[in-house]
């Protein structure tokens, strides 16, 4: 599950500066199902809603019925595609 999400308020990635309205940032919960992508609890996950879904690759999906976001490798019944993962960021205490 995704703990929470926000829209990207400013462009963090210069190559996408033309239009940053299609980005979503989500924060990973403690599921630890995507360690092979460097995703751990609290990871900031960046999704591009304009990229097409890619099979067997982390993408963000939304279930209106359950009102929940999920990070999945493949589509799941009842979930609508939101965007494809393109970056993961970790913040470490100073």
N, C-alpha and C positions, 0 to 999 in steps of 0.2 A: 504494500500500500504506500501511497504518497502521504506524507505527514501534512504538508501544506504546499501552496503554490502562489506565485505572484507573476504578473506580467513584467517584462523587462522595461524599466522606466527610461533607461538611456541605452544607447548602443555601446555594448562592451566589446563587440567584435567588428573591427573596421571594414572587413570585407562584406559585411551585411548592412552597412550604414544607410544604404538607399532607403530601406524600409524596415524598421525594427518592430513594427506592430504585430509581427507574426511569431514572436518568441514567447515562450513560457518558461519560467524557472520553477522547479519543484524541489522539495527537500525529501530525501529518502528516509524511510522509517528504519526499523531494525531488522528487516526481513533477511538481509544478507544473501539474497539469491543471485546477485549480480557481481560477486566479488571478482570474477574474471574480467570485468570491465572497470575495476577500481572503485566500484560503488559500495560504500559502507553507510552506516547510520549517520544521518546529518549531511551527507554529500549534497552539494548543489547540482542539480541536473538541468541542463539547458536543452530545450526542445525547439525545433523549427517546425511550425505548422505548415509550411509550404513544401517541405520535403516529403516525398512519398514514403509510405510504409515499406519497410524492408523485412522480408521474412527472416526469422531467427536472429533478429537484432532488436535491442531495447527500444521500445516505443511507448508513448504515453497514451492510455486509453481511458475513457470516461463512461461510467454506467449511470444513466439518468435515474434508473429505478433504485439503485443503491446509493446514489449521490456520492460516488467515490471515484477517485483517480487511481489507476494501477499502472505500474511499469511491467510490461509483458514483452516476451520475445516474439509472440505470434498472436494474432487476433483471437478474441474469445467471445462467444455468444453473449449478447446483451451489452457489449462494450463498443463504443464508437471511437475510432481513431482520432487522436488529437494532434500528435506530432512525433517526429523522430529525434532521438537523442543525438546531439552533435558535440556536446562538451560536458565534462564533469569537473567540478571544482571542489577542493577541500580547503578549509580554513583551519589554521593551527594557531594555538595561543602563542602570544609573543613571549 
